[in-house]
Amino acid sequence: MKTVFSVDDSPTARASVEYILSKAGYSVKQADDGSEAINLLKAKQEDVNLFLFDINMPNMNGIELTKEVRKIPKYRFTPILILTTESQESKKLEGKDAGASGWIVKPYEPDKLLSLINKFVGE
């Protein structure tokens, strides 16, 4: 079973992602913000097939989190998708420069989210 690590400060957004992905057969790990996520990743070094990060979060935003995750050798090449309300090109470039693999703007179609995730991790 493939594992997706979702980080979003919105409980509703996390619940939605977990519902969609678990229904599709994915294992879902979650964190409330970037600081919690990076602490979990550094402590456990779990197998993660794909990361899904929001941008606007307290303590550590998604761009900062992307940069920090890329510093951990185990996750250097793990796909990171940004799932956010931000749609400006400048933000997308900032995400790409930080190491993000793709960008999805909220609200999103569940089928499109699954399709993109499947593209990165295989079905």
Protein Blocks (a to p, Z undefined) as FASTA:
>chain_A
ZZdddddfbfklmmmmmmmmmmnopacdddfbfklmmmmmmmnopacfbdcddfbdghia
fklmmmmmmmpmklmmgccddddfbfbfklmmmmmmnopabdcdddddfklmmmmmmmmn
oZZ
